[in-house]
Each structure stands twice: as C-alpha cells, then as structure tokens.
Amino acid sequence: MIQRIVSTCLTAVLLVACSVQADEASVRKSIEPVLQSMFGADFKIEAVQKLPPLDLYELQVGDDLAYTDEKGSFLILGSVIDLKSKKNLTEERKNKLSQIKFSDLPLDLAIKQVKGNGKRVLATFEDPNCSYCKKLAKELQGMTNITIYTFVYPIFPQSSGIAKAIWCAPNRAKAWNDYLINGISPAEGKCDTSGVDKIVAAGKKLNIRGTPALFFADGSRVPGYMPTAQLEETLNRLTK
C-alpha cells in the first residue's frame, strides 16, 4: 500500500492541509478521507498512535507505517532512525505489530527436527531454492539444544515440484537437508500434497513475502536471514 503512495507522489512528504485536534481519533478522522480521495476508497488506516519523541502520529496501513503531524498537514514516508541508539524505530515497531502466538502456527505441517534437549524453539518458512535458506540450513546443522519447525514454503514458481517431492519423501527431514545442504534431489513421489498448499495458505495469511522467515517462541518474527551469532543470542535470551 505504501509503495502505491511512493509511486504516485514521487516524494516522501505530502501536503494535505487539514486542521484537527492533537489526538489519535481526530487525526485519523481528518487524514483518512484525504488519503482515500488520493489513493482510492480501499485505502484504510488500521490504527493511529502518538509517537511522543518526535511529536508525530504513526499511521498503520496494512503491514506498512507512515507518519503525520498533529494537524494532519503532512504525510511522511520512510523509516525513523534513532541516531543515538542507532535503532530503526520503524522496523522495531513493524516487528512488534507482526508478532504472533507461536502455538497458532500449523506445527503439525512442519518438518520437525530436535537437536540435543530441544529446549530452544525456532520455526522457519523456507523456499527450497532460496540461497539464504540453504545458508541457514547449513548453519542450523551446527546448533544444538534446539527444536526446529521448518515449513516448506515454495514462493518461486520452480520450487513447487521440489517442495512436493520433499513432502512425499519417507523421511522429510532427511530429504530437506539432503537437498538444501548437499544438493541431492529427492525422488519424485506420489502422495497427498495438500499439506504444501495449506502451508502456502498459512504463509500468505501471515503476509510472508520472502524467505527465510523466522518465528521465535515469543511469537516475534524476523523477515529474512539472521546471522548465527545473533540467532544464538536471541534463542538463549528467550529460553532464559
């Protein structure tokens, strides 16, 4: 949705000239009709929240964020960076908004691998032909005391066949690791592959657009590859 704004306006700041009181409800009431007149009636602001440090208001549009002032005079696109802490506040907020309940994942459809005591828990959505997924698979082999739930999530057109072959393999975990780590393709098997379709549907519902997508025990997600050291630190922190 935000990309539509960027391509239409060709600028990061839009003058929309409204006058409202400085509270979330009035900001939304004022600015939403203006944006709908510019981008269509389907443009919807999911939520409005005050951002005190900058005296701005955060607008949640789908899974994207934008900002406006208390008068609804400007629409600001892009990330808010805290230069002192060197943190991307926009990304942190997006991650919080995308948090889920881990138990709501269709874990019965995942390839489950338990290493050591299995206390640390990680769920991933991965395309078998994703280069970073292959890198992640190799690194996960060296980790211990972890339970890994892997959802075979073919987002590339050429990945559907191999995803279904892995699904039909007698040992899915072995077939997965053989393909991603050793480049050994599983034999084409015949079975009910509706489970792959269910995983794809679940991924779309979670708005997963790229792989790997990582989910931790607290429901937080990381959209993309995470270096091993950072992954270890996150798993250890959540376990404690």
Secondary structure by P-SEA (a helix, b strand, c coil): caaaaaaaccccccccbbbbcccaaaaaaccaaaaaaacccccccccccccccccbbbbbcccbbbbbccccccccbbbbbccccccaaaaaaaaaaacccccccccccccccccccccbbbbbbbbcccaaaaaaaaaaaacccbbbbbbbccccccaaaaaaaaaacccaaaaaaaaaccccccccccccaaaaaaaaaaaaaaccccccbbbccccccccccccaaaaaaaaaaaac
